[in-house]
Amino acid sequence: MLRVGSNAACMACRNLVSTNMGVRFRVPLQKLHPLSRAIHHRYSGNTNPQRPPHRTAARSFTSMSRLPMRPPKPPPGSGGHGHQQQRNFWVARLAARLLRLRYILLGSAVGGGYTAKKTYDEWKDMLPDFSEYNWVIPDFVWELSEHIDLDKLAKALPEMEEIAKLLPDFDKIGENFTFLKSLLSFETSGDPPLKATDSSAAATQDGSDKQYKKSSDREKIDQLQEELLRTQLKYQRMLERLEKENKELRKVVLQKDDKGIHQRKVKKSLIDLYSEVLDILSDYDANYNTQDHLPRVVVVGDQSAGKTSVLEMIAQARIFPRGSGEMMTRSPVKVTLSEGPHHVAMFKDSGREFDLSKEEDLAALRHEIELRMRKSVKQGQTVSCETISLSVKGPGIQRMVLVDLPGVISTVTAGMASDTKETIFSISKAYMQNPNAIILCIQDGSVDAERSIVTDLVSQMDPQGKRTIFVLTKVDLAEKNLASPNRIQQIVEGKLFPMKALGYFAVVTGKGSSGESIDSIKDYEEDFFQNSRLLRDGMLKAHQVTTKNLSLAVSDCFWKMVRESVEQQADVFKASRFNLETEWKNNYPRLRELDRNELFEKAKNEILDEVISLSQVTPQHWEAILQKKLWERVSTHVIENIYLPAAQTMDSGTFNTTVDIKLKQWTDKQLPHKALEIAWETLQEEFARFMAEYKGKDQDDIFDKLKEAVKDESIKRHKWNERAMDSLRVIQHNALEDRSITDKPQWDAAIQFMEETLQSRLKDTESVISDMVGPGWRQRWINWVNRTPDQHVRNETKNELDRLLKLHDEHTAYLANDEVTTVRKNLEGRGVEVDPVLIKDTWHQLYRRHFLQKALSHCNLCRRGFYYYQRHFVDSELECNDVVLFWRIQRMLVITANTLRQQLTNTEVRRLEKNVKEVLDDFGEDMEKKTHLITGRRVQLAEDLKKVREIQEKLEAFIEALHKEK
């Protein structure tokens, strides 16, 4: 009984301590205490606890064989000579023994050292391995030790008497251990209570074989379990009090900088270095199958299973937006948890810190996360694969990186995209297929386990369960709703699902109210498990419950996976870097490795240089281009709507009146708009010409697409100053009202301008007539072509109308009805059927040619009419009002071109340059736009090289810091 009781006490002590600490230590029994080993060997028949009996006998025999042999006595009659030889022999032997003494001393020293080392190793193995918790003490705490009041720290620690009170009564446990064992054997076998099987135990019980009744057995079991549970809970509360005091002390230590200790350069924490690597990898798209296999904790579960609540409990803050049954997590959220003096949160791309101890900051953080999620979702989609990166720091937070994924759904509801279910599955698989990712599988305990979808998905990605941790949420509802609580036990033991896992946990994340605080949820969780029959009846073990134990277990698994895989991943990126550098050297040996951002900056400088070149255009060049383009745009209106209608009146007074009226209407409505359009088009064309003809030494065709996009967007954004239109209208109106030609060169220039314009119009009219009547006889003979029937009718009509014009040289612009009838009858007499509309149409072109020919002849006569015009002579045969009209038009063009040139050089070029800068700035902030506009294998190769180098450098820095922490 003594041996069984003693071993039972040791076993109970070991299990109790390991359970309450939340850590299981597999220490052999002989390594716990020398007393246990001595008792074991004593009752096994061995009086020496250090050596088995057979080894003792062998050792005795060996020691006796090594005793020195006594020398034999000399035979009688040998005399003194023999005695002298014998004395010499003993002297030699004594000298040999003295010389051998040094070997004995050396052997004793070696043996003693080995024995001491072995004893030290045995005692060292008895202690648990606390190396996993070295991170609790920061690097600079030892520097602060000189400034910390150790007396106050000693007073803050609990007394030994308080700790002793927490330990269980080992004697009582030893007395009841044999009884408990017999009860368990009775329950499994159905036999009467088991008798004592050990002879020594029977001796200590004085041969007593008392039988216990079943009812008393049950009471004994319940009493023992309740005693164990009370001891566990008491110890747990003591640990929480110590942790709270430790947290406050650490906060004071982290904030203590009054003596300048923290004035040194701030060093990034280990988890921050690792998180930076993951942030870079989230945007990296390798072309050499270099996949991201770095560890992180992937949180997956069915929708509304409590994923976000579990993550909030680990982060110790309600940081995520919440909804009632609707999908709230619309994109992956990477949360980097680390320890710090203040409980704050911060986004990767933002400098704002959210104080998680303030409710207004918590509300602002939840709102910001929701906005970022909705912004990441594209039009027509429900979820997004774009990752939102968030870091949370605070006292006592376990260091790890978690990724919260959208909840897995079974049915697409109204308002969701049709591919939502498949998209969520693909996102979850993309994260879980990482062989080094830790899968935190969340299962809702308040619903039937058969309705879960995520367990099958996790089983596919991790069939052996080597990196999966199963979490059963809402256990309070499950205990209340389930008729058989044993079903919960089957779940947490991994017997209900085919899914395998490293560990199983049961947690409670509140009562379901969004207004609950983290502290109230922790209190509710502790109270529930303290009073729950699941823990009291042994269905759940103490280390399997509460989110705190879950957080510790997940953190341990995370860092274990990191230490096992990070160096291998660093080697993978090193090989990828070598491949990329080799490809660059072979394909682009004389070019620098400029990534997309660097290329954009280079293109930006080139475009700005090209825009500045616009200010170097000479005024003469601007005015010549503007004048030419303006006349090309308005010449048709001037000839068709102003000059011809006025000139065909055949009256000087009517001509001037008609011209003044039409010019006034034209200036008020159309001319300023046309002028500004032409100026804007001219500026665009010159800008495009400079960008196309830029011949810088660093010109690169990789920028063509970007330059074109910048030009189009800048032109689209540019708005001409509307106030310039009003001033331009006044200037044009004044220029057209002026009729005074002051010198002969102006007169001659007007005549030349008129002749060029009329000749151009006459040439166009001849071309129209030629197309109407078809080829002449020479072209028909040379080119072997004939007229079409319509052209034949047109030609006959033309000949008949030409005869009419020869008879009436001063004919008006329109045919009378009787003249049309006469022409049609004449053609019918020659067998040509013609429509009156065709006659009028042909007449319009013939009369136009006839009028332009007469106007050119009159223009030639007006070359000598300047003196008559200057002296205001009235000569009916030489009226040059049309020359004055063209002079007015020409002067308007010159003044308008000069005005537009001034506005271009003084205002619009600068505004265009400003627009170009704004467009470039906008493009520079839009990574998607830059990726679309700057493309090619050269760009992608430089991007991959930059990313791989950055990842490798940060991984090496992280590995170095990891080794230092070890």
HELIX and SHEET records of a PDB file:
HELIX    1   1 LEU A    2  ASN A   20  1                                  19    
HELIX    2   2 LEU A   29  LYS A   31  5                                   3    
HELIX    3   3 PRO A   34  ARG A   42  1                                   9    
HELIX    4   4 PRO A   53  SER A   65  1                                  13    
HELIX    5   5 GLY A   79  MET A  126  1                                  48    
HELIX    6   6 SER A  131  VAL A  136  5                                   6    
HELIX    7   7 VAL A  141  LEU A  144  1                                   4    
HELIX    8   8 SER A  145  HIS A  147  5                                   3    
HELIX    9   9 LEU A  150  ALA A  156  1                                   7    
HELIX   10  10 MET A  160  LEU A  166  1                                   7    
HELIX   11  11 PHE A  170  SER A  189  1                                  20    
HELIX   12  12 SER A  199  THR A  204  1                                   6    
HELIX   13  13 LYS A  214  GLN A  255  1                                  42    
HELIX   14  14 ILE A  261  GLN A  263  5                                   3    
HELIX   15  15 LEU A  270  SER A  282  1                                  13    
HELIX   16  16 LYS A  307  ALA A  315  1                                   9    
HELIX   17  17 GLU A  359  SER A  376  1                                  18    
HELIX   18  18 THR A  420  MET A  432  1                                  13    
HELIX   19  19 ALA A  449  ARG A  451  5                                   3    
HELIX   20  20 VAL A  454  MET A  461  1                                   8    
HELIX   21  21 VAL A  475  ASN A  481  1                                   7    
HELIX   22  22 ASN A  486  VAL A  492  1                                   7    
HELIX   23  23 ILE A  518  ASN A  531  1                                  14    
HELIX   24  24 ARG A  533  ARG A  536  1                                   4    
HELIX   25  25 ALA A  542  GLN A  544  5                                   3    
HELIX   26  26 THR A  547  ASN A  587  1                                  41    
HELIX   27  27 ARG A  596  ILE A  612  1                                  17    
HELIX   28  28 SER A  613  GLN A  616  5                                   4    
HELIX   29  29 PRO A  619  HIS A  637  1                                  19    
HELIX   30  30 VAL A  638  TYR A  643  3                                   6    
HELIX   31  31 LEU A  644  ALA A  647  1                                   4    
HELIX   32  32 SER A  652  LYS A  669  1                                  18    
HELIX   33  33 LEU A  671  ALA A  692  1                                  22    
HELIX   34  34 ASP A  701  PHE A  703  5                                   3    
HELIX   35  35 ASP A  704  ARG A  717  1                                  14    
HELIX   36  36 ARG A  723  GLU A  737  1                                  15    
HELIX   37  37 LYS A  744  VAL A  773  1                                  30    
HELIX   38  38 TRP A  777  ASN A  783  1                                   7    
HELIX   39  39 PRO A  789  LEU A  807  1                                  19    
HELIX   40  40 ASN A  817  GLY A  829  1                                  13    
HELIX   41  41 PRO A  836  LEU A  861  1                                  26    
HELIX   42  42 CYS A  862  ARG A  864  5                                   3    
HELIX   43  43 PHE A  866  ARG A  871  1                                   6    
HELIX   44  44 ASN A  881  GLN A  903  1                                  23    
HELIX   45  45 LEU A  904  GLU A  908  3                                   5    
HELIX   46  46 VAL A  909  GLU A  925  1                                  17    
HELIX   47  47 MET A  927  LEU A  933  1                                   7    
HELIX   48  48 ARG A  937  GLU A  965  1                                  29    
SHEET    1   A 9 PHE A 354  ASP A 355  0                                        
SHEET    2   A 9 VAL A 344  PHE A 347 -1                                        
SHEET    3   A 9 ILE A 388  GLY A 394 -1                                        
SHEET    4   A 9 VAL A 333  GLU A 339  1                                        
SHEET    5   A 9 MET A 400  ASP A 404 -1                                        
SHEET    6   A 9 VAL A 297  GLY A 301  1                                        
SHEET    7   A 9 ILE A 438  ASP A 444  1                                        
SHEET    8   A 9 THR A 468  THR A 473  1                                        
SHEET    9   A 9 GLY A 503  ALA A 506  1                                        
END                                                                             
